[in-house]
Amino acid sequence: MDIYNVEAAEILANEAQLLPIAEAAPIYEKLLATFPTAAKYWKQYVEAYIAAKDDEATKQIFSRCLLSCLQINLWRCYINFIRRVNDKRGSEGLEETKKAFDFMLNYVGNDVASGPVWMDYIAFLKSMPSMTPQEESHRMTTVRKVYQKAILVPTNHVEQLWKDYENFENSVSRTLAKGLLSEYQPKFNSAKAVYRERKKYIDDIDWNMLAVPPIGSYKEEQQCMAWKRLLAFEKGNPQRIDATTANRRVTFTYEQCLMYLYHHPDIWYDYATWHAKNGSMDSAIKIFQRAVKALPDSEVLKYAFAELEESRGAIQPAKAIYDSLIAENVGKTSLAHIQYIRFLRRTEGIEAARKYFLDARKLPSCTYHVYVAYATMAFCLDKDAKVAQSVFEAGLKRFMHEPGYILEYADFLCRLNDDRNVRALFERALSLLPPEESIEVWKRFAQFEQTYGDLSSMLKVEQRRKEALSRTSEDALSALENTLYDVVSRYSYMDLWPCSTKELDYLSRHEWLAKNIANRGEKSVVLSSGATLGTGQVGSNTKSLPQSSKVVRPEISRMVIYDPRQMKDFSTTSSGYTKEIDEILKRLSPQMMSFITNLPAIEGPSPDMDIVLSVLLQSTLPVGHNVDKSGLQVPGPATSDLSGPGKSGLNQNGSVHRPPRDGQSTKRKNSERARGQEEDDTTTTVQSRAMPRDIFRLRQIQRSRGLGSSQSGSAAPSSGSVFSGDQSASSG
């Protein structure tokens, strides 16, 4: 069951709205346990309690959601509730409401949609009673300060706030207003310009999206990138305000981002490291604490948290994080053991790391990686080769069946220049490993001999490797044969090869064919599909070649012939064609339409229209005769007959001929003819000409001809080519 099913969550939320609060509360709790940052569900939940007039439960809900959901609609619901509760409490209630407004604007005052909240606060301050001149002066000063804060925030109501501020200052004192307005005019202009830029980034964000674990969808990636662009914009401080205010805006943007990308560990990490870079280490620690609580299964966040604690010298908190990693990942704790050993080596010394390793190796979940990591640390950091070799030998008793451990031990012995023990290790391991698990060990053994051995030992190991691995091959004889590819592998070094890339591709492909063509029945199929071998067309990445000769083939008996009539929007007319093709036919001349509709039906694959058109364009069409009004035959190109009166026709060179409009000058007609003749002279091949519009339509209709024939029944195939000169002439 997918608990993050967004559609199911929406259905539950809609059902809960129709139920009494006693029945709806468990549904809301279940939804909010899955989507703890879904502000719209919190708003529905709290509004249900407000409708039930349960003020205590409403306050508890607000205390749970406000600080984690910095969404303006939820906060406006909160301030409306506070104003209603304190409406009849007199001056004490007004003071509580004022504190609530300050609390609200401190958290969501930087929201792009917070303009109405600033205006409501200012209206509330103006409505507060003042008994004495001192109180009136204090009230005016408070209103002025709020105005001056509001016009610095790039919101959707910043221009209206500026107009209201101008009116306010002019109503108090025109003399004082002139100085104050000239001081804040540039700041307002900056806020207005930043709002326009800010809006471009905000418009790309889906504010109705629920926070779900990342699945790699296109929409999810687009939203993630949109948030990162907005964060980068805010970090750049485009308004050039003071660092404290700018940091508060970035913090607000991160908090809003986490409402929608709550399950993305990279956002949490960026948020914490941003605080650390700005010197607020305590804030970074709090963010990491929230992150590991939100994503308890994210090991990488815990390692990053431990790294931050260690970097600031908090060894015990970092140690506690490592302990939690080991305790929470029982059964797959090898990586946690390795990182803890390294941590202890850095913070407490060699002895603490050794003691922990001795305890960890006794655990059943301990893998060979722990032995390799500790032995490498002892050799490279402690400079103690004896301890390292002892660790490898101890692990060999337990992990002789692990090819990876054998290879790591062999690398260590190579560092010691102990070629005798390297050979002994390979011989010992290969005598115990089954052939199918010894491929990499044999490969490393052969490479070792190629690097450190003489020619006889190199050839001997290579032959032994072939004999051993031939037992796993279906074609043992071909596996035992020596090929030129073996020479290439012996005499290559790193990225240097004794042959060209083309030759290497050729040899790799034939090496694969020699190993995989075991079934004579499949041999012809493989060779026919690879008929272009040796032409250099095989890709150079031989790792992408199939690893098995057993080819999975489709079950042809269950294949269905493609029929567009199965599509939902497919419909045909009485002519047997689709509506779209029927419309094209109506726009053609009667002769062209007659020619197309009388073409024989095509059963089977359609011809290549590019080749057909090139043949038609290269052919010399027969010359027909036009008949004037007097009944006399006038010589003219046959293609002009197909175009019909007043329609576009085809010239013999394949270009489009259209009759001139009334009023066109003879000079313009002559220039067009000259330009057409010039195009014919410069054209070298028929295929390079621009495709005429009518020919393009003909091509589309011919491709769809199979659709009409499939609906009206199969027609008898023509005895000749459907594009022969005789048929073309007769159909015209």
C-alpha positions in Angstrom: 0.0 0.0 0.0 1.4 3.4 -1.0 0.8 5.8 1.9 1.9 8.7 -0.3 -0.9 8.3 -2.8 -1.8 11.9 -3.5 -5.2 11.0 -5.2 -6.2 8.9 -2.2 -5.2 11.6 0.2 -7.4 14.2 -1.7 -10.3 11.9 -1.5 -9.9 11.4 2.2 -9.6 15.1 2.8 -12.8 15.8 0.8 -14.7 13.1 2.8 -13.4 14.5 6.1 -14.9 17.9 5.3 -18.3 16.4 5.2 -18.1 14.6 8.5 -18.5 15.9 12.1 -15.2 16.9 13.7 -15.3 13.9 16.0 -15.3 11.5 13.0 -13.1 13.7 10.8 -10.3 14.1 13.4 -8.8 10.6 13.0 -8.8 11.1 9.2 -7.0 14.4 9.5 -4.5 12.9 12.0 -3.7 10.1 9.6 -3.3 12.5 6.7 -1.1 14.8 8.6 1.1 12.0 9.9 1.9 11.2 6.2 2.0 14.8 5.0 3.1 16.9 8.0 3.8 20.0 5.9 0.5 20.0 4.0 -0.8 23.5 4.9 -4.1 23.0 3.2 -4.9 19.9 5.3 -3.9 21.7 8.5 -6.2 24.6 7.5 -9.1 22.3 6.9 -8.5 20.6 10.2 -8.3 23.8 12.2 -11.3 25.3 10.4 -13.4 22.2 11.5 -12.5 22.9 15.1 -13.2 26.7 14.7 -16.7 25.8 13.2 -17.3 23.6 16.2 -16.2 26.5 18.5 -13.6 24.4 20.3 -11.1 27.2 21.0 -8.7 25.0 23.0 -8.4 22.3 20.4 -8.0 25.1 17.8 -5.0 26.6 19.7 -3.4 23.2 20.0 -3.7 22.6 16.3 -2.2 26.0 15.5 0.7 25.3 17.9 1.5 22.1 16.0 1.5 23.5 12.5 2.2 27.2 12.3 6.0 27.1 12.6 6.4 24.3 10.1 3.9 25.6 7.5 4.8 29.1 6.5 1.8 29.4 4.2 0.0 32.8 4.1 -3.6 31.4 4.0 -3.0 29.2 7.1 -1.5 32.2 9.0 -4.4 34.4 8.0 -6.8 31.8 9.4 -4.7 32.1 12.6 -4.9 35.9 12.8 -8.6 35.9 12.1 -9.1 33.4 15.0 -7.0 35.5 17.4 -9.0 38.6 16.5 -12.3 36.8 17.0 -11.2 35.5 20.4 -9.9 38.9 21.6 -12.6 41.0 20.1 -14.5 41.5 23.4 -11.5 41.7 25.8 -11.0 45.4 25.5 -7.5 46.9 25.6 -6.0 43.7 26.8 -7.5 41.9 23.7 -6.2 44.6 21.4 -2.7 44.2 22.8 -2.9 40.4 22.3 -4.0 40.9 18.7 -1.1 43.3 18.1 1.3 40.7 19.4 -0.2 38.1 17.2 0.2 40.4 14.2 3.9 41.0 15.1 4.4 37.3 15.6 2.8 36.5 12.2 4.7 39.1 10.2 8.0 38.0 11.8 7.5 34.6 10.2 5.5 35.2 6.9 6.1 38.9 6.4 8.5 38.2 3.6 6.0 36.1 1.6 5.3 37.5 -1.8 1.6 37.3 -1.0 1.8 39.0 2.4 0.7 42.4 1.2 -2.9 42.1 2.4 -1.6 41.1 5.9 0.5 44.2 6.1 -2.5 46.3 5.1 -4.7 44.5 7.7 -2.1 45.2 10.4 -1.9 48.9 9.4 -5.7 49.2 9.4 -5.8 47.5 12.8 -3.2 49.9 14.2 -5.1 52.9 12.9 -8.3 51.7 14.5 -6.8 51.4 18.0 -8.2 54.1 20.3 -5.9 56.7 21.8 -7.0 58.6 24.9 -4.1 61.1 25.2 -1.8 63.0 22.8 1.1 60.8 23.9 -0.9 57.7 22.9 -1.8 59.3 19.6 1.8 60.2 18.9 2.9 56.7 19.8 0.2 55.2 17.5 1.3 57.3 14.6 4.9 56.4 15.1 4.0 52.7 15.2 2.0 53.0 12.0 4.9 54.9 10.3 7.3 52.1 11.2 5.1 49.4 9.9 4.6 51.3 6.6 8.3 51.7 6.3 8.9 48.0 6.8 6.1 47.0 4.5 7.3 49.0 1.5 10.7 47.3 1.7 9.2 43.9 1.2 8.8 42.8 -2.5 5.1 41.8 -2.3 2.2 41.8 -4.7 0.8 44.9 -3.0 4.0 47.0 -2.6 2.7 49.7 -5.0 -0.6 50.1 -3.1 1.3 50.2 0.2 3.5 53.0 -1.1 0.5 55.0 -2.2 -1.1 54.5 1.2 2.2 55.5 2.9 2.3 58.7 0.8 -1.2 59.6 1.8 -0.5 58.8 5.4 2.6 61.0 5.6 0.9 63.9 3.8 -2.0 63.7 6.2 0.3 64.0 9.2 2.7 66.7 8.0 3.5 67.7 4.5 6.8 69.2 5.6 7.9 66.1 7.3 6.5 63.9 4.5 8.7 65.5 1.8 11.9 64.4 3.5 10.7 60.9 4.5 9.2 60.2 1.1 12.4 61.2 -0.7 14.4 59.0 1.6 12.2 55.9 1.0 11.4 56.4 -2.7 14.6 54.6 -3.9 14.0 51.8 -1.4 10.5 51.4 -2.7 11.7 51.4 -6.3 14.2 48.7 -5.5 11.5 46.5 -3.8 9.2 47.0 -6.8 11.9 45.9 -9.2 12.9 42.9 -7.1 9.2 41.8 -6.9 9.0 41.7 -10.7 12.1 39.5 -10.8 11.0 37.4 -7.8 7.6 36.8 -9.4 9.3 35.1 -12.4 10.8 32.4 -10.2 7.6 32.1 -8.0 5.4 31.5 -11.0 7.3 28.3 -11.8 6.4 26.7 -8.4 3.4 24.5 -7.8 2.0 25.7 -4.5 -0.6 22.8 -4.3 2.0 20.0 -4.5 2.2 17.6 -1.6 5.5 16.5 -0.1 6.2 12.9 -1.2 9.5 10.9 -1.4 11.4 11.6 -4.6 10.5 9.2 -7.5 12.4 10.9 -10.3 9.3 12.2 -12.2 9.6 15.1 -14.7 7.3 17.3 -12.6 9.2 16.6 -9.5 12.6 17.5 -11.1 11.1 20.7 -12.5 9.8 21.7 -9.1 13.1 20.9 -7.5 15.0 23.1 -10.0 12.4 25.9 -9.7 13.0 26.0 -5.9 16.7 25.9 -6.3 16.6 28.8 -8.8 14.5 30.8 -6.3 16.9 30.0 -3.5 19.9 31.1 -5.6 18.0 34.4 -6.4 17.4 35.1 -2.7 20.9 34.2 -1.7 22.2 36.8 -4.2 20.5 39.6 -2.2 19.2 41.4 -5.3 17.7 44.2 -3.2 21.1 45.0 -1.5 19.5 45.1 1.9 21.4 44.5 5.2 22.8 41.0 5.8 20.4 40.2 8.7 17.3 40.9 6.7 18.6 39.1 3.6 19.4 36.0 5.7 15.9 36.0 7.1 14.5 36.0 3.6 16.7 33.1 2.6 15.7 31.2 5.8 12.0 31.9 5.0 12.5 30.6 1.4 14.2 27.4 2.7 11.4 26.8 5.2 8.8 27.2 2.4 10.8 24.9 0.1 10.8 22.2 2.8 7.0 22.3 2.9 7.1 20.8 -0.6 10.5 19.0 -0.8 10.3 17.6 2.7 11.7 14.2 1.7 14.6 15.5 -0.4 17.9 15.1 1.7 19.8 17.5 -0.6 17.6 20.4 0.4 18.1 19.7 4.1 21.8 19.5 3.6 22.0 22.7 1.6 19.9 24.5 4.3 22.2 23.3 7.1 25.5 24.0 5.3 24.2 27.5 4.3 23.7 28.3 8.0 27.2 26.9 8.8 28.8 29.0 6.1 27.2 32.1 7.5 28.6 31.4 10.9 25.3 30.2 12.5 26.5 26.8 13.7 23.8 26.4 16.2 21.1 26.9 13.5 22.9 24.4 11.3 22.8 21.8 14.1 19.1 22.4 14.6 18.4 21.9 10.9 20.3 18.6 10.9 18.4 17.5 13.9 15.1 18.2 12.1 16.5 16.5 9.0 17.4 13.2 10.6 14.0 13.2 12.4 12.2 13.9 9.1 14.2 11.3 7.2 15.3 8.7 9.7 16.4 6.2 7.0 18.8 8.6 5.4 22.3 7.5 6.4 24.0 10.1 4.3 22.4 12.9 6.3 23.6 11.3 9.6 27.1 11.1 8.3 26.9 14.7 7.3 25.5 15.6 10.7 28.3 13.7 12.4 30.9 15.4 10.2 29.6 18.9 11.2 29.7 18.0 14.9 33.2 16.7 14.6 34.3 19.7 12.6 33.3 22.0 15.5 34.9 19.8 18.1 31.8 18.3 19.5 33.2 14.7 19.8 30.5 13.2 22.0 27.5 14.3 20.0 29.3 13.0 16.8 29.9 9.7 18.7 26.3 9.5 19.6 25.3 9.8 15.9 27.7 7.0 15.0 26.2 4.8 17.8 22.7 5.4 16.4 23.9 4.5 12.9 25.2 1.2 14.1 22.2 0.5 16.3 19.6 1.3 13.6 21.3 -0.7 10.8 21.7 -4.1 12.4 22.5 -6.6 9.7 24.1 -4.2 7.3 26.4 -2.2 9.5 29.7 -2.8 7.8 30.0 0.7 6.4 29.0 2.1 9.8 31.7 0.0 11.5 34.3 1.2 9.0 33.4 4.9 9.4 33.3 4.6 13.2 36.8 3.0 13.2 38.1 5.9 11.2 36.3 8.4 13.5 37.9 6.8 16.6 41.3 6.8 14.9 40.9 10.5 14.2 39.5 11.5 17.6 40.8 9.0 20.2 43.8 7.4 18.6 45.1 4.0 17.4 44.3 2.0 20.5 40.6 3.0 20.5 40.2 2.1 16.8 42.0 -1.3 17.4 39.8 -2.1 20.3 36.6 -1.4 18.4 37.8 -3.5 15.5 38.5 -6.5 17.7 34.9 -6.2 19.0 33.3 -5.6 15.6 34.9 -8.6 13.8 33.2 -10.9 16.2 29.7 -9.8 15.1 27.9 -12.0 12.6 27.1 -9.0 10.4 30.7 -8.1 10.0 31.9 -8.5 6.3 35.3 -8.7 4.7 35.2 -4.9 4.1 35.8 -4.2 7.8 39.0 -6.3 7.7 40.2 -4.6 4.5 39.5 -1.1 5.9 41.3 -1.7 9.2 44.3 -3.4 7.5 44.6 -0.6 5.0 44.4 2.0 7.8 47.1 0.2 9.8 49.3 0.0 6.8 48.9 3.5 5.4 48.2 5.6 8.5 50.0 3.6 11.3 52.8 2.5 9.0 52.6 -1.0 10.5 52.7 -3.6 7.7 53.0 -6.5 10.2 49.7 -5.7 11.8 48.1 -5.2 8.4 49.2 -8.6 7.1 48.1 -10.2 10.4 44.6 -8.8 9.8 44.5 -10.0 6.2 45.6 -13.5 7.3 43.0 -13.6 10.0 40.3 -12.6 7.6 41.5 -15.2 5.0 40.3 -17.9 7.3 36.8 -16.5 7.2 36.6 -15.0 3.7 38.5 -17.3 1.5 35.4 -17.8 -0.6 35.1 -14.0 -1.3 36.9 -13.0 -4.6 36.9 -9.4 -3.6 38.8 -10.1 -0.4 41.4 -12.2 -2.3 42.0 -9.3 -4.7 42.4 -6.8 -1.9 44.9 -9.0 -0.1 46.8 -9.5 -3.4 47.0 -5.8 -3.9 48.4 -5.4 -0.4 51.0 -8.0 -1.0 52.0 -6.4 -4.3 52.6 -3.2 -2.4 55.0 -5.1 -0.2 56.7 -6.5 -3.3 56.0 -10.0 -2.0 55.5 -11.8 -5.3 56.0 -15.2 -3.8 53.1 -14.8 -1.4 51.0 -13.3 -4.1 51.4 -16.4 -6.3 50.7 -18.6 -3.2 47.6 -16.6 -2.4 46.3 -17.0 -6.0 47.0 -20.7 -6.1 45.4 -21.3 -2.7 42.3 -19.3 -3.6 41.8 -20.8 -7.1 42.0 -24.3 -5.6 39.0 -23.5 -3.4 36.8 -21.2 -5.5 34.3 -22.7 -8.0 35.1 -21.8 -11.6 32.1 -19.4 -12.0 33.3 -17.3 -9.1 37.0 -17.3 -10.0 36.8 -15.3 -13.2 38.1 -12.0 -11.7 40.7 -13.8 -9.6 42.0 -15.6 -12.8 42.0 -12.2 -14.6 44.0 -10.6 -11.8 46.4 -13.5 -11.7 47.0 -13.2 -15.4 47.6 -9.5 -15.1 50.0 -10.0 -12.3 52.1 -12.5 -14.4 52.0 -10.1 -17.3 53.4 -7.4 -15.1 55.8 -9.2 -12.9 56.4 -12.7 -14.4 58.4 -14.0 -17.4 57.0 -15.1 -20.7 56.7 -18.8 -19.9 54.8 -18.1 -16.6 52.6 -15.6 -18.3 51.6 -18.0 -21.1 51.2 -20.8 -18.6 48.8 -18.9 -16.4 46.8 -17.8 -19.4 46.4 -21.3 -20.6 45.4 -22.5 -17.1 42.8 -19.7 -17.0 41.3 -20.8 -20.3 41.2 -24.4 -19.2 39.5 -23.5 -15.9 37.0 -21.2 -17.4 36.2 -23.5 -20.3 34.3 -25.6 -17.9 31.7 -22.9 -17.5 31.4 -22.4 -21.3 29.0 -24.2 -23.6 31.7 -24.3 -26.3 34.8 -25.5 -24.6 36.8 -26.0 -27.7 36.5 -22.4 -28.9 37.3 -21.2 -25.4 40.6 -23.0 -25.4 41.7 -21.5 -28.7 44.4 -18.8 -28.8 43.2 -15.6 -30.5 44.8 -12.4 -31.5 42.6 -10.7 -28.9 44.6 -12.6 -26.2 47.8 -11.0 -27.5 46.1 -7.6 -27.4 45.2 -8.1 -23.8 48.7 -9.2 -22.9 50.4 -6.3 -24.5 48.1 -3.4 -23.5 48.9 -1.1 -20.7 46.4 1.2 -18.9 44.8 3.1 -21.8 47.5 2.2 -24.3 46.6 -0.5 -26.9 48.7 -2.3 -29.5 46.1 -1.7 -32.2 43.7 0.9 -33.5 40.2 1.4 -32.1 38.7 0.0 -35.2 40.8 -3.1 -35.0 40.0 -3.4 -31.3 36.2 -3.2 -32.0 36.6 -5.9 -34.7 38.5 -8.2 -32.4 36.2 -7.7 -29.5 33.2 -8.5 -31.5 34.7 -11.6 -33.0 35.9 -12.7 -29.5 32.3 -12.4 -28.3 31.0 -14.3 -31.3 33.5 -17.1 -30.8 32.4 -17.5 -27.2 28.7 -17.2 -27.7 27.8 -19.0 -30.9 27.3 -22.5 -29.5 23.9 -23.4 -31.0 24.1 -24.0 -34.7 20.5 -23.0 -35.0 21.2 -19.6 -33.6 24.5 -19.2 -35.5 22.9 -18.2 -38.8 20.7 -15.7 -37.0 23.6 -14.0 -35.2 25.8 -13.9 -38.3 23.0 -12.5 -40.5 22.3 -9.7 -37.9 26.0 -9.0 -37.8 26.7 -9.1 -41.5 28.5 -5.8 -41.4 31.2 -7.0 -39.0 34.7 -5.8 -39.9 33.4 -2.6 -41.4 34.2 -0.6 -38.3 30.5 0.0 -37.4 30.6 -1.9 -34.2 30.6 0.2 -31.1 33.9 0.5 -29.2 32.2 -0.2 -25.8 32.5 -4.0 -25.7 30.9 -4.1 -22.2 27.5 -3.4 -23.8 27.6 -6.7 -25.7 25.2 -9.4 -24.6 26.8 -11.9 -22.1 24.7 -14.9 -23.1 24.1 -16.9 -26.2 20.5 -17.6 -25.2 18.5 -15.0 -27.1 15.0 -14.3 -26.0 12.8 -14.0 -29.0 9.2 -12.6 -29.2 6.2 -14.9 -29.5 5.2 -14.0 -33.0 2.0 -16.0 -32.9 0.5 -13.5 -30.4 1.5 -10.4 -32.3 -1.4 -8.2 -33.6 -1.4 -6.3 -36.8 -1.5 -2.5 -36.2 -4.9 -1.1 -37.0 -5.5 2.6 -36.5 -9.2 1.9 -36.2 -8.4 0.7 -32.7 -7.5 4.3 -31.7 -10.1 6.3 -29.8 -10.1 9.3 -32.1 -10.0 7.3 -35.4 -12.9 7.8 -37.7 -13.4 7.4 -41.4 -15.8 8.9 -44.0 -17.8 7.1 -46.7 -14.8 7.2 -49.1 -12.9 4.9 -46.8 -10.3 7.6 -45.8 -10.0 9.5 -42.6 -11.6 12.9 -42.4 -8.3 14.7 -42.5 -7.3 12.9 -45.7 -10.7 13.5 -47.2 -10.3 17.2 -46.7 -7.0 17.1 -48.5 -8.5 15.3 -51.4 -11.2 17.9 -51.7 -8.6 20.6 -52.1 -7.0 18.8 -55.1 -8.0 19.1 -58.7 -10.5 16.5 -60.0 -7.8 14.9 -62.2 -5.3 14.5 -59.3 -8.0 13.2 -57.0 -9.1 10.7 -59.7 -5.5 9.6 -60.1 -5.0 9.0 -56.4 -8.3 7.3 -55.7 -7.8 4.8 -58.6 -4.4 3.7 -57.4 -4.5 0.0 -56.5 -4.5 -0.9 -52.8 -1.2 -1.9 -51.2 -1.2 -5.1 -49.3 1.8 -5.5 -47.0 4.6 -3.0 -46.3 4.3 0.5 -48.0 7.0 1.6 -50.4 9.6 4.1 -49.4 8.0 7.4 -50.5 11.3 9.2 -50.8 12.4 6.7 -53.5 9.0 6.8 -55.2 9.0 10.6 -55.3 12.6 10.7 -56.6 11.6 8.3 -59.4 8.6 10.4 -60.3 10.5 13.7 -60.3 13.3 12.2 -62.5 10.9 10.8 -65.0 10.0 12.6 -68.2 6.2 12.9 -68.1 4.3 12.7 -71.5 3.1 15.9 -73.0 -0.6 16.4 -73.1 -2.8 18.9 -74.9 -5.1 21.7 -73.6 -8.3 22.6 -75.4 -9.2 26.2 -75.7 -12.7 27.6 -76.0 -12.8 27.1 -79.8 -12.1 23.4 -79.4 -8.6 23.5 -80.8 -5.9 21.5 -79.0 -3.1 23.6 -77.6 0.2 21.9 -76.7 1.1 22.1 -73.1 2.6 20.2 -70.2 0.6 17.3 -69.0 1.0 18.3 -65.4 -0.9 21.5 -66.0 -4.0 19.4 -66.6 -3.8 17.9 -63.2 -3.9 21.2 -61.4 -7.2 22.3 -62.7 -8.4 25.9 -63.3 -7.4 28.3 -60.7 -5.4 25.7 -58.8 -1.8 25.2 -58.1 0.0 23.0 -60.6 3.3 21.2 -61.0 5.9 22.2 -63.5 8.0 19.5 -65.2 11.0 20.5 -63.0 8.9 19.7 -59.8 8.3 23.3 -58.7 4.9 24.7 -57.9 3.2 26.7 -60.6 0.4 29.1 -59.5 -1.6 31.4 -61.8 -0.8 35.1 -61.4 -3.2 37.4 -59.5 -5.1 40.1 -61.3 -3.1 43.2 -61.5 0.4 41.6 -61.4 2.8 43.2 -63.8 4.5 41.3 -66.7 7.8 42.3 -65.2 7.1 40.5 -62.0 6.0 37.3 -63.9 9.2 37.4 -66.0 11.3 37.8 -62.9 9.6 34.8 -61.2 10.2 32.7 -64.3 13.9 33.7 -64.4 14.2 32.9 -60.7 12.6 29.5 -61.3 15.0 28.8 -64.3 17.9 29.8 -62.1 16.9 27.4 -59.4 16.7 24.6 -61.9 20.2 25.3 -63.1 21.6 25.3 -59.6 19.9 22.1 -58.5 22.2 19.1 -58.9 20.0 16.3 -57.7 16.3 15.8 -57.5 16.5 14.9 -53.8 18.0 18.3 -52.9 14.9 20.2 -54.2 12.4 21.6 -51.8 9.4 19.3 -51.6 6.3 20.8 -53.4 3.2 21.2 -51.3 1.0 19.0 -53.5 3.7 16.3 -53.7 3.9 16.4 -49.9 0.2 15.9 -49.7 0.4 13.1 -52.2 3.0 11.5 -50.0 0.8 11.7 -46.9 -2.2 10.3 -48.8 -0.2 7.4 -50.3 1.0 6.5 -46.8 -2.5 6.4 -45.5 -3.7 4.4 -48.5 -3.4 1.2 -46.5 -6.0 2.5 -44.1 -8.7 2.8 -46.7 -7.9 -0.6 -48.2 -8.0 -2.3 -44.9 -11.5 -1.0 -44.3 -13.0 -1.6 -47.7 -11.5 -5.1 -48.2 -8.4 -6.2 -50.0 -8.0 -5.4 -53.7 -6.3 -7.5 -56.3 -2.8 -6.4 -56.8 -1.9 -4.8 -60.1 0.1 -6.7 -62.6 2.5 -3.9 -63.2 4.1 -1.2 -61.1 1.7 1.3 -59.7 4.0 4.1 -60.6 4.7 3.0 -64.2 4.5 5.6 -67.0 1.5 3.9 -68.7 -0.7 3.9 -65.6 0.2 7.4 -64.7 -0.8 8.6 -68.2 -4.0 6.6 -68.2 -5.0 7.8 -64.8 -4.5 11.4 -65.8 
